[in-house]
Amino acid sequence: MTVYVWQLKDQYVDLKQLKTDWYIIAWGAKWLGDPASKVIYRSQQHAKNMENDRVILRELWGLLDKADVVLTQNGAKFDIPKIKARLILQGFRPPRPFKQCDVYRELKKVASFTSHSLEYITHKICRKYKKLTDRKFSGLSLWRACMDGNKAAWAEMRRYNIHDVLSLEEKYMNVRAWLPESATTSYAVEKTSAQCKVCGEKGHMIRRGTATKNKFKYQRWQCQTCGGWATGDRIK
C-alpha cells in the first residue's frame, strides 16, 4: 500500500491516509508431483496498469477451481484470505470449494522447532530445494524495485517465487507422515487397509496395534512406504 504519513515513527494509519490500496504483483504454484519445469509463475511485470491484477488472478482462480487440496506455507491465515479478497474486489465468483493443508500450521501442532519459517525448516530437512537466501533486493526493496520497473528485481521475484514453491513441496513430502491424522491429504481413500491416505501407495499398509475412541477399539495401520499412520475400522 502507498500511504501518507506525518512522521517515520510507528503510528496508526487511518484509511484517509491511504493513497493506493494493496494488490497482487506475482504468484507461483504447481501441481503436486509435477516436475520442477512445470511451476507456474505469473506477474504484473508487463502490465499496463500494475494495480489491476485481474489478468493474473483469472489464471489463479482457474487453478483453485480445479484443486482438491491446496498446500501452503501459512496460507490459511494469509495467502488464501488475501487471494479471496482480491477475487471479490475484481468481481470473480467463488471457485469450486477446495480443502487446505497449511503445512506451516499443521507441523506446528506436532513439532516445536527453533523456527517454523520456510527458510529454517528447508535448510534443515530439504536436500534439493532450500529457500533461497542470497538476494540482491531484501524485504520491501524488492517490491519497490519491481514497481519501479527494475528488470533485475523482477528476475529475482520470479526466481524466489518458483524456488519457494519447490522448497515447500519438498518440505511437505518430508514431513507429511508426521502431520496430524486430521490434516487434509491429497488422497481420498475408500479402505484404509488397502491404500495410504498420506502418500497414496497401495498394498503397503500393515496392522500396528489399536486405538481407543469413545470406549471402542479401532484398528491402527502404518504405511511401509512413508511411515504414515491411519485409524481404520472399528473392531467388533
N, C-alpha and C positions, 0 to 999 in steps of 0.2 A: 504494500500500500504506500501511497505517497500522501504525506500529511503535513500540515503547517503546525509548527510548534514555537513556543516562546523562548525556550532555553534547551540546553543539552542534557540537563539532569533528568532522572527518571520522573515521569509525570503522567497524569491521566490525560488521554487524548479523546476529546469529545468528537462526536460524529460531524459536528460543524467544521472541524479542522481537517476532515477527510477530503483530499483533492482527487485521488484516484483509488478506486477500490481494488482488491486483490483479484487475480485471475491466474489461470494455469498457463505456464510458458513451455512446459515439456513433461512428458511421461514415458515410462518404459514398462514393458511387460513381455511375458512369453507363456506358452503352454507348457505345463509340467512335462518333462521328459523330452521335449524337442531339443535339437542341437543348438549350441550357442549362436550359430549363424541365423537362427530363426527369431532372435529377440526383436521385438517390435519397438521402435522408438519414433516418437513424433514430437515436433517442437514448433514454436512460433517464429523461428529464425527468419523465415522469408515471408511472414505475414505482412500485409499492407497495414493492418491495424493490430498491433500486438495484443491490445486489450480485448479483442474479440476472439475468444478461444473456441468458438463454435465448431470450426472445422476439425480441430484435433480432438474435440470432445465427441464428435459424431462417431469416430472410429473406436474411441474408448468405450462409448455406450454400447457399440456392437459387440465388443469383447465381453463386457459384463453381461450382456443379454444372452450370450452363448455359454457362459461359465456356470458350472455346477457349484464349484468351490473357488474362492479367491484367497490366495495365500499372500499375506502382507507382513511387514515389519511395523508394528504399532499402527496398522491401518484401520483397526476397528475404532480407534479413538480419533485418528487424524485424517488419513488419506481418503477413506471411503466417505465419511461425512462431508469432507471438503469437495470431493468429486460430485456428490449428490447435490450440494449447494449450487455448484456451477451449472449442473444439468438443469436444475429447477429454474435458475435465472436465465438460462438460454432457451427455455421453453420445451425441453425434452419431456417425453413421457417416461415413466419408470421402466427400467429394463426388467426382464424376467427375473423373479426373485432368485437370489443365489445365497449360498452359505459362505461364511467367512472362517478362515483359520488364521488368526493373528499369531504368528509363530512367536513373536516377542512376548505377548501376553500369556500364551499357553506355557511357554518354557519357564516363565517366572513362577508359575504355580507349582512347579516340581523341583526347581533348582535355584540356588542362590549364588550367582557368580559375582565376581568383583564388580563387573559391569555387564549390563544386558544390551549394550549398544551393538549394532551390526559390526562395527569395526572390531571391538574386543572379541566377540564370540567367533567371528570368521577367522580372525588371526590365530585363535587358539585351536579350532577344530577343523577348519577347511584346508585342503591341500592345493586345490586348483584355483579357486576363486576366493580371494580375500578382499574385503572392502579396500578400495584404493586410498592411500594416504598421501601420496605425492601429488601435490597440486600447486598450480601457479596462482590460482584465484581461491582465496579462502573465505568461507562464510558468505556474508551478504555481497562481498565484492564480485562474486561470480555472477549473481543475478544482475547487479548494476552494469557489469561489463556486457552481459548478454543484451540487456535492454538498450545499451549504447551501440549495439551492432558489432561488437568485437568478435571477429571470426575465431580467434584462439579460445575465447571464453565459450563460444557455442560448441567448439570441438571438445572442450573439457566437459561441458554439460552433457553432451552425448556419451562420451566415454564413461563418465561416472554413473549416468543413468543405466546404461547397459550392464556395467560391472556390478552395480547394486542388485540388479535383477538376478544375475548369475550367482552372486555370492549368497543371496537369500535362498535361492533354490538349493544350493549345496548345503547350506546350514540346515534347511528343513529336512533334507534327505538324511543328514547325520543325526538329527535329534528326534525324528518323528516317532521312533519306537518308545521314546521317553515321555512323550506328551501324554496328558491325562486321557483315560479311555473315553471320556466325554468330549474330547476335542474332535472337531469336524475333520474327516479324512476325505481323500479323493475317490474312495471306492465304496460302492454300495454292495453290501454283502448279504446274500439271502441265507446262507448257512455258515455259521462261524467255524465249524469243524472242517469245512471244505476250502475256505478262502480267507486270507488275512485282510482285514479291513485297513491295515496300516500301509502295507506295500503292494497288496493285490495278488500276491503269489498264491497259487492253488496247490493243494495237496501237501503243504509243508506245516500244517498245524498239528501239534501233539497235546495230549491232555497233561495239565500241570496243576493238580490239586483242585480245590473247590473254593467258592466264595459264598459267604452267607449274607443274605439281604432279606430283611423283614421276616426273619426266622426260617427262611427257606434256603436250601443249598443250590448253588448253580455251578455248572462245570466251568473250569478255567482252562484256557488254551493259550499256547505260546507258539509264535511263528519261528521256525528254524532258519528262516532266511534273514529277517530283520530284527528278530528278538521281541517284536511287539506282542502285547498281551491282549486278550479279549475274554469277555464273560459270555458263555454260551447259554444253553437251555437249562431250565430248572431240572434238578434231579428229583425224580419222583420215587 
